[in-house]
Protein backbone atom coordinates (compact mmCIF):
# COMPACT_ATOMS: atom_id res chain seq x y z
CA UNK A 1 0.00 0.00 0.00
CA UNK A 2 1.41 3.44 -0.86
CA UNK A 3 2.30 5.75 1.99
CA UNK A 4 4.41 8.81 2.59
CA UNK A 5 7.32 7.58 4.68
CA UNK A 6 8.61 10.36 6.97
CA UNK A 7 11.63 8.55 8.41
CA UNK A 8 13.89 11.47 7.55
CA UNK A 9 11.72 14.02 9.29
CA UNK A 10 12.29 13.30 12.94
CA UNK A 11 12.82 16.69 14.56
CA UNK A 12 13.63 18.02 18.03
CA UNK A 13 10.23 17.32 19.64
CA UNK A 14 11.31 17.28 23.29
CA UNK A 15 8.31 18.97 24.92
CA UNK A 16 4.74 18.03 25.72
CA UNK A 17 3.63 14.71 27.17
CA UNK A 18 5.26 11.53 25.92
CA UNK A 19 4.05 8.07 26.90
CA UNK A 20 6.23 5.10 26.02
CA UNK A 21 3.26 2.72 26.09
CA UNK A 22 1.81 4.35 23.00
CA UNK A 23 2.39 2.63 19.64
CA UNK A 24 4.77 4.05 17.05
CA UNK A 25 2.41 6.04 14.80
CA UNK A 26 4.88 5.84 11.94
CA UNK A 27 5.73 2.14 12.01
CA UNK A 28 2.97 0.14 13.70
CA UNK A 29 0.16 -1.06 11.40
CA UNK A 30 -2.60 -0.21 13.92
CA UNK A 31 -5.34 -2.21 12.19
CA UNK A 32 -8.97 -1.17 12.44
CA UNK A 33 -10.10 0.12 15.81
CA UNK A 34 -6.61 -0.27 17.32
CA UNK A 35 -5.67 2.98 15.59
CA UNK A 36 -8.71 4.82 16.90
CA UNK A 37 -8.18 3.51 20.44
CA UNK A 38 -4.58 4.78 20.30
CA UNK A 39 -5.79 8.18 19.08
CA UNK A 40 -8.35 8.32 21.89
CA UNK A 41 -5.61 7.53 24.43
CA UNK A 42 -3.55 10.42 23.08
CA UNK A 43 -6.57 12.75 23.15
CA UNK A 44 -7.18 11.92 26.82
CA UNK A 45 -3.60 12.88 27.72
CA UNK A 46 -3.80 16.49 26.59
CA UNK A 47 -3.96 18.89 23.64
CA UNK A 48 -0.35 18.28 22.52
CA UNK A 49 1.22 14.89 23.19
CA UNK A 50 4.67 13.67 22.22
CA UNK A 51 4.19 10.28 20.57
CA UNK A 52 6.55 7.67 19.12
CA UNK A 53 7.02 8.20 15.38
CA UNK A 54 9.36 6.25 13.09
CA UNK A 55 11.67 5.51 16.01
CA UNK A 56 11.76 9.18 17.05
CA UNK A 57 8.91 11.36 18.22
CA UNK A 58 6.29 13.75 16.90
CA UNK A 59 3.84 16.10 18.55
CA UNK A 60 0.28 14.92 18.01
CA UNK A 61 -2.86 17.04 18.10
CA UNK A 62 -6.07 15.03 18.42
CA UNK A 63 -8.83 17.31 19.71
CA UNK A 64 -11.18 18.78 17.13
CA UNK A 65 -10.66 22.47 18.00
CA UNK A 66 -6.89 22.06 18.13
CA UNK A 67 -6.64 20.22 14.80
CA UNK A 68 -8.88 22.73 13.01
CA UNK A 69 -7.06 25.66 14.59
CA UNK A 70 -3.65 24.29 13.63
CA UNK A 71 -4.78 23.62 10.04
CA UNK A 72 -5.86 27.24 9.77
CA UNK A 73 -2.69 28.65 11.36
CA UNK A 74 -0.53 28.62 8.26
CA UNK A 75 1.96 31.03 9.80
CA UNK A 76 3.04 28.74 12.63
CA UNK A 77 2.34 25.43 10.85
CA UNK A 78 2.66 25.96 7.09
CA UNK A 79 1.73 23.00 4.91
CA UNK A 80 4.30 23.61 2.20
CA UNK A 81 7.37 22.87 4.33
CA UNK A 82 6.34 19.23 4.77
CA UNK A 83 5.52 18.62 1.09
CA UNK A 84 8.79 20.25 -0.01
CA UNK A 85 10.61 17.36 1.65
CA UNK A 86 8.36 14.33 1.18
CA UNK A 87 7.19 14.74 -2.43
CA UNK A 88 8.40 17.89 -4.24
CA UNK A 89 11.79 16.45 -5.31
CA UNK A 90 9.99 13.95 -7.55
CA UNK A 91 6.54 15.44 -8.01
CA UNK A 92 7.78 18.91 -8.87
CA UNK A 93 6.70 22.23 -7.43
CA UNK A 94 2.93 22.56 -7.10
CA UNK A 95 0.53 24.57 -4.95
CA UNK A 96 0.68 21.64 -2.49
CA UNK A 97 4.21 22.65 -1.42
CA UNK A 98 3.56 26.40 -1.51
CA UNK A 99 2.13 28.81 1.04
CA UNK A 100 0.78 32.33 1.11
CA UNK A 101 0.33 34.36 -2.07
CA UNK A 102 2.29 31.86 -4.15
CA UNK A 103 -0.04 29.05 -3.05
CA UNK A 104 -3.13 31.11 -3.85
CA UNK A 105 -1.88 32.01 -7.36
CA UNK A 106 -0.93 28.46 -8.34
CA UNK A 107 -4.11 27.05 -6.86
CA UNK A 108 -6.04 29.41 -9.15
CA UNK A 109 -3.87 28.42 -12.12
CA UNK A 110 -4.68 24.75 -11.45
CA UNK A 111 -8.38 25.48 -10.99
CA UNK A 112 -9.46 23.96 -14.33
CA UNK A 113 -8.63 20.55 -12.89
CA UNK A 114 -11.34 21.04 -10.29
CA UNK A 115 -13.86 23.40 -11.88
CA UNK A 116 -14.28 23.52 -15.62
CA UNK A 117 -16.73 22.65 -18.33
CA UNK A 118 -14.62 19.61 -19.14
CA UNK A 119 -15.17 18.27 -15.62
CA UNK A 120 -18.89 19.05 -15.71
CA UNK A 121 -19.25 17.15 -18.97
CA UNK A 122 -17.26 14.22 -17.60
CA UNK A 123 -19.20 14.07 -14.34
CA UNK A 124 -22.52 14.05 -16.19
CA UNK A 125 -21.88 10.50 -17.37
CA UNK A 126 -18.20 9.78 -17.45
CA UNK A 127 -17.81 8.71 -13.82
CA UNK A 128 -20.45 6.01 -14.04
CA UNK A 129 -19.27 4.86 -17.47
CA UNK A 130 -15.71 4.58 -16.18
CA UNK A 131 -16.80 2.61 -13.11
CA UNK A 132 -18.79 0.20 -15.29
CA UNK A 133 -15.78 -0.23 -17.56
CA UNK A 134 -13.65 -1.20 -14.56
CA UNK A 135 -16.24 -3.66 -13.24
CA UNK A 136 -16.51 -5.25 -16.71
CA UNK A 137 -12.97 -6.51 -16.20
CA UNK A 138 -13.66 -8.65 -13.12
CA UNK A 139 -17.42 -9.16 -12.56
CA UNK A 140 -17.96 -12.49 -14.36
CA UNK A 141 -16.32 -14.97 -11.95
CA UNK A 142 -18.36 -13.72 -8.98
CA UNK A 143 -15.30 -13.21 -6.79
CA UNK A 144 -12.42 -10.72 -6.70
CA UNK A 145 -9.97 -8.87 -4.50
CA UNK A 146 -11.54 -5.41 -4.83
CA UNK A 147 -8.63 -3.32 -3.54
CA UNK A 148 -6.65 -4.40 -6.59
CA UNK A 149 -9.45 -4.86 -9.11
CA UNK A 150 -11.56 -1.78 -8.38
CA UNK A 151 -10.15 0.65 -5.78
CA UNK A 152 -6.69 0.75 -7.39
CA UNK A 153 -8.14 1.23 -10.86
CA UNK A 154 -11.26 3.42 -10.84
CA UNK A 155 -9.84 6.72 -9.45
CA UNK A 156 -6.78 6.52 -11.71
CA UNK A 157 -8.92 5.93 -14.79
CA UNK A 158 -11.04 8.91 -13.76
CA UNK A 159 -8.02 11.25 -13.69
CA UNK A 160 -6.75 9.85 -17.01
CA UNK A 161 -10.12 10.34 -18.71
CA UNK A 162 -10.52 13.86 -17.31
CA UNK A 163 -7.12 14.86 -18.60
CA UNK A 164 -7.71 13.25 -21.98
CA UNK A 165 -4.84 10.75 -21.72
CA UNK A 166 -4.94 7.48 -23.70
CA UNK A 167 -6.37 4.45 -21.85
CA UNK A 168 -3.32 2.40 -22.77
CA UNK A 169 -1.31 4.36 -20.18
CA UNK A 170 -3.57 3.54 -17.20
CA UNK A 171 -1.45 0.82 -15.60
CA UNK A 172 1.77 2.84 -15.88
CA UNK A 173 0.17 5.97 -14.43
CA UNK A 174 -1.07 4.03 -11.42
CA UNK A 175 2.34 2.46 -10.77
CA UNK A 176 4.13 5.78 -11.18
CA UNK A 177 1.73 7.43 -8.71
CA UNK A 178 2.43 4.89 -5.98
CA UNK A 179 6.17 5.10 -6.64
CA UNK A 180 6.08 8.89 -6.22
CA UNK A 181 4.39 8.53 -2.83
CA UNK A 182 7.17 6.22 -1.67
CA UNK A 183 9.95 8.71 -2.44
CA UNK A 184 11.48 8.90 1.05
CA UNK A 185 11.22 5.15 1.57
CA UNK A 186 12.65 4.21 -1.85
CA UNK A 187 13.94 7.15 -3.90
CA UNK A 188 15.04 5.33 -7.07
CA UNK A 189 11.60 4.09 -8.25
CA UNK A 190 10.17 7.52 -7.45
CA UNK A 191 12.82 9.24 -9.56
CA UNK A 192 12.16 6.85 -12.43
CA UNK A 193 8.44 7.52 -12.11
CA UNK A 194 9.10 11.27 -12.31
CA UNK A 195 11.12 10.85 -15.51
CA UNK A 196 8.60 8.45 -17.06
CA UNK A 197 5.76 10.86 -16.30
CA UNK A 198 7.75 13.52 -18.19
CA UNK A 199 8.34 11.30 -21.18
CA UNK A 200 4.76 10.07 -21.29
CA UNK A 201 3.10 13.48 -21.01
CA UNK A 202 5.40 15.45 -23.33
CA UNK A 203 3.66 14.51 -26.63
CA UNK A 204 0.19 15.24 -25.26
CA UNK A 205 1.32 18.58 -23.84
CA UNK A 206 2.86 19.59 -27.15
CA UNK A 207 -0.32 18.68 -29.03
CA UNK A 208 -2.61 20.56 -26.59
CA UNK A 209 -0.36 23.64 -26.68
CA UNK A 210 -0.74 23.77 -30.46
CA UNK A 211 -4.34 22.61 -30.72
CA UNK A 212 -6.37 22.75 -27.50
CA UNK A 213 -9.31 20.34 -27.14
CA UNK A 214 -12.12 20.20 -24.59
CA UNK A 215 -10.19 18.19 -22.00
CA UNK A 216 -8.76 19.29 -18.68
CA UNK A 217 -5.14 19.09 -19.87
CA UNK A 218 -5.91 21.72 -22.51
CA UNK A 219 -7.60 23.90 -19.92
CA UNK A 220 -4.58 23.68 -17.61
CA UNK A 221 -2.21 24.68 -20.39
CA UNK A 222 -4.22 27.70 -21.50
CA UNK A 223 -5.83 28.97 -18.29
CA UNK A 224 -4.55 32.44 -17.35
CA UNK A 225 -4.59 34.34 -14.05
CA UNK A 226 -3.33 37.93 -13.95
CA UNK A 227 -1.41 37.38 -17.18
CA UNK A 228 0.27 34.23 -15.84
CA UNK A 229 0.01 30.67 -17.19
CA UNK A 230 1.52 27.39 -16.06
CA UNK A 231 4.53 26.41 -18.14
CA UNK A 232 4.96 22.84 -19.39
CA UNK A 233 6.95 21.61 -16.38
CA UNK A 234 4.47 23.17 -13.98
CA UNK A 235 1.61 21.43 -15.77
CA UNK A 236 3.43 18.08 -15.57
CA UNK A 237 4.09 18.64 -11.85
CA UNK A 238 0.43 19.31 -11.18
CA UNK A 239 -0.63 16.28 -13.22
CA UNK A 240 1.70 14.15 -11.09
CA UNK A 241 0.03 15.65 -8.01
CA UNK A 242 -3.48 14.84 -9.29
CA UNK A 243 -2.48 11.18 -9.52
CA UNK A 244 -0.29 10.89 -6.40
CA UNK A 245 -2.41 13.02 -4.05
CA UNK A 246 -5.87 12.83 -5.60
CA UNK A 247 -6.28 9.38 -7.13
CA UNK A 248 -4.23 7.58 -4.47
CA UNK A 249 -6.23 9.16 -1.62
CA UNK A 250 -9.51 8.16 -3.28
CA UNK A 251 -8.10 4.63 -3.63
CA UNK A 252 -7.74 4.50 0.14
CA UNK A 253 -11.19 6.00 0.74
CA UNK A 254 -12.86 3.45 -1.55
CA UNK A 255 -11.13 0.65 0.32
CA UNK A 256 -12.34 2.01 3.65
CA UNK A 257 -15.88 2.28 2.26
CA UNK A 258 -15.82 -1.37 1.24
CA UNK A 259 -14.35 -2.36 4.60
CA UNK A 260 -17.25 -0.68 6.42
CA UNK A 261 -19.91 -2.14 4.12
CA UNK A 262 -18.61 -5.70 4.13
CA UNK A 263 -18.08 -5.88 7.90
CA UNK A 264 -21.39 -4.21 8.82
CA UNK A 265 -24.21 -6.13 7.12
CA UNK A 266 -26.83 -3.66 8.40
CA UNK A 267 -25.06 -0.75 6.64
CA UNK A 268 -24.73 -2.75 3.43
CA UNK A 269 -28.43 -3.71 3.60
CA UNK A 270 -29.37 -0.04 3.98
CA UNK A 271 -27.19 0.92 1.00
CA UNK A 272 -28.82 -1.75 -1.15
CA UNK A 273 -32.43 -1.14 -0.11
CA UNK A 274 -32.37 2.66 0.19
CA UNK A 275 -30.24 4.28 -2.53
CA UNK A 276 -31.26 7.75 -1.37
CA UNK A 277 -29.26 7.18 1.83
CA UNK A 278 -26.01 6.40 0.06
CA UNK A 279 -24.73 10.01 0.20
CA UNK A 280 -25.15 9.90 4.00
CA UNK A 281 -23.22 6.61 4.10
CA UNK A 282 -20.37 8.24 2.19
CA UNK A 283 -20.31 11.23 4.56
CA UNK A 284 -20.32 9.03 7.64
CA UNK A 285 -17.55 6.91 6.11
CA UNK A 286 -15.40 9.99 5.66
CA UNK A 287 -15.88 10.81 9.34
CA UNK A 288 -15.61 7.28 10.69
CA UNK A 289 -12.56 6.08 8.72
CA UNK A 290 -10.99 8.87 6.64
CA UNK A 291 -8.25 7.94 4.17
CA UNK A 292 -5.86 10.33 5.91
CA UNK A 293 -5.70 9.27 9.53
CA UNK A 294 -3.09 11.82 10.61
CA UNK A 295 -1.33 14.38 8.44
CA UNK A 296 2.29 15.36 9.18
CA UNK A 297 3.39 18.98 9.34
CA UNK A 298 6.67 20.70 10.21
CA UNK A 299 6.90 23.62 12.60
CA UNK A 300 9.12 26.09 10.75
CA UNK A 301 9.34 28.53 13.67
CA UNK A 302 9.39 28.25 17.45
CA UNK A 303 5.75 28.28 18.50
CA UNK A 304 3.42 27.64 21.39
CA UNK A 305 0.14 25.74 21.25
CA UNK A 306 -2.17 25.30 24.24
CA UNK A 307 0.68 26.16 26.56
CA UNK A 308 3.12 23.68 25.03
CA UNK A 309 6.34 24.96 23.50
CA UNK A 310 6.95 23.62 19.99
CA UNK A 311 10.53 24.08 18.79
CA UNK A 312 11.22 24.91 15.15
CA UNK A 313 11.81 21.72 13.21
CA UNK A 314 9.37 19.66 15.25
CA UNK A 315 7.22 17.13 13.42
CA UNK A 316 3.53 17.46 14.15
CA UNK A 317 0.74 15.03 13.45
CA UNK A 318 -2.64 16.61 12.81
CA UNK A 319 -4.97 13.86 13.99
CA UNK A 320 -7.76 14.03 11.41
CA UNK A 321 -9.32 10.70 12.38
CA UNK A 322 -9.06 11.55 16.09
CA UNK A 323 -10.73 14.92 15.56
CA UNK A 324 -13.50 13.24 13.55
CA UNK A 325 -14.16 11.05 16.59
CA UNK A 326 -13.83 13.74 19.25
CA UNK A 327 -16.70 13.12 21.70
CA UNK A 328 -16.87 16.87 22.33
CA UNK A 329 -18.18 17.21 18.76
CA UNK A 330 -19.70 13.84 17.88
CA UNK A 331 -21.98 11.80 20.09
CA UNK A 332 -21.24 8.06 20.12
CA UNK A 333 -18.17 8.78 17.94
CA UNK A 334 -17.08 5.15 17.57
CA UNK A 335 -20.42 4.05 16.08
CA UNK A 336 -21.09 4.12 12.35
CA UNK A 337 -24.40 6.00 12.24
CA UNK A 338 -26.01 6.49 8.82
CA UNK A 339 -28.44 9.00 10.35
CA UNK A 340 -25.73 11.18 11.88
CA UNK A 341 -25.80 14.88 11.03
CA UNK A 342 -22.56 15.63 9.11
CA UNK A 343 -21.10 18.21 11.50
CA UNK A 344 -17.46 19.18 11.81
CA UNK A 345 -16.00 16.89 9.14
CA UNK A 346 -12.32 17.67 8.52
CA UNK A 347 -11.34 14.68 6.40
CA UNK A 348 -10.25 17.04 3.60
CA UNK A 349 -8.37 19.36 5.93
CA UNK A 350 -9.22 22.96 6.74
CA UNK A 351 -7.80 26.39 6.10
CA UNK A 352 -5.86 27.55 3.02
CA UNK A 353 -4.78 24.01 2.06
CA UNK A 354 -8.29 22.54 2.18
CA UNK A 355 -8.41 19.85 -0.51
CA UNK A 356 -9.82 21.36 -3.73
CA UNK A 357 -10.65 17.87 -5.01
CA UNK A 358 -13.10 17.11 -2.19
CA UNK A 359 -16.19 17.38 -4.40
CA UNK A 360 -14.75 15.03 -7.02
CA UNK A 361 -13.69 12.56 -4.32
CA UNK A 362 -17.21 12.47 -2.89
CA UNK A 363 -18.69 11.95 -6.37
CA UNK A 364 -16.25 9.11 -7.06
CA UNK A 365 -17.11 7.41 -3.77
CA UNK A 366 -20.84 7.68 -4.40
CA UNK A 367 -20.56 6.61 -8.04
CA UNK A 368 -18.33 3.69 -7.12
CA UNK A 369 -20.86 2.61 -4.49
CA UNK A 370 -23.78 2.89 -6.93
CA UNK A 371 -22.08 0.89 -9.67
CA UNK A 372 -20.71 -1.84 -7.40
CA UNK A 373 -24.12 -2.44 -5.82
CA UNK A 374 -25.78 -2.46 -9.24
CA UNK A 375 -23.26 -4.79 -10.88
CA UNK A 376 -22.43 -7.12 -7.96
CA UNK A 377 -25.75 -8.40 -6.55
CA UNK A 378 -25.48 -10.20 -3.24
CA UNK A 379 -22.11 -8.58 -2.52
CA UNK A 380 -20.55 -9.98 0.63
CA UNK A 381 -17.20 -10.57 2.30
CA UNK A 382 -15.51 -13.65 0.92
CA UNK A 383 -12.50 -13.76 3.24
CA UNK A 384 -11.81 -11.36 6.15
CA UNK A 385 -8.04 -11.49 5.67
CA UNK A 386 -6.70 -7.95 5.27
CA UNK A 387 -10.09 -6.21 5.57
CA UNK A 388 -9.17 -3.86 8.46
CA UNK A 389 -7.66 -0.50 7.43
CA UNK A 390 -4.02 -0.16 8.48
CA UNK A 391 -1.36 2.54 8.87
CA UNK A 392 -1.58 6.12 10.14
CA UNK A 393 -1.13 8.64 7.34
CA UNK A 394 -2.83 6.88 4.44
CA UNK A 395 -5.19 4.24 5.83
CA UNK A 396 -6.88 1.47 3.86
CA UNK A 397 -7.36 -2.32 3.94
CA UNK A 398 -4.57 -4.42 2.54
CA UNK A 399 -7.14 -6.58 0.75
CA UNK A 400 -10.91 -6.75 0.24
CA UNK A 401 -11.81 -10.31 -0.75
CA UNK A 402 -15.44 -10.13 -1.89
CA UNK A 403 -17.95 -12.40 -3.61
CA UNK A 404 -21.35 -11.89 -5.27
CA UNK A 405 -24.07 -13.69 -7.19
CA UNK A 406 -23.65 -14.44 -10.90
CA UNK A 407 -25.98 -15.84 -13.54
Buried (B, 14 or more C-beta within 10 A) or exposed (E): BBBBBBEEBBBBBEBBBBEEEBBBBBBBBBBBEBBBEBBBBBBEBBBBBBBBBBEBBBBBBBBBBBBBBBBBEBEBBBBBBBBBBBBBBBBBBBBBBBBEEEBBBBBBBBBBBBEBEBBEEBBEEBBBEBBBBBBEEBBEEBBBBBBEBBBBBBBBBBBBBBBBBEEEBBEEBBBBBBBBBBBBBEEEBBBEBBEBBBEBBEEBBEBBBEEEEEBBBBBBBEBEBEEEEBEBEBBBBBBBBBBBBBBBBBBBBBBBBBBBBBBBEEBBEBBBEEEEBBBBBBBBBBBBBBBBBBBBBBBBEEBEBBEBEBBEBBBBBBBBBBBBBBEEBBEEBEEBBBEBEEEBBBBBBBBBBEBBBBBBBBBBBBBBBBBBBBBBEEBEBBEEEBBBBBBBBBBBBBBBBBBBEEE
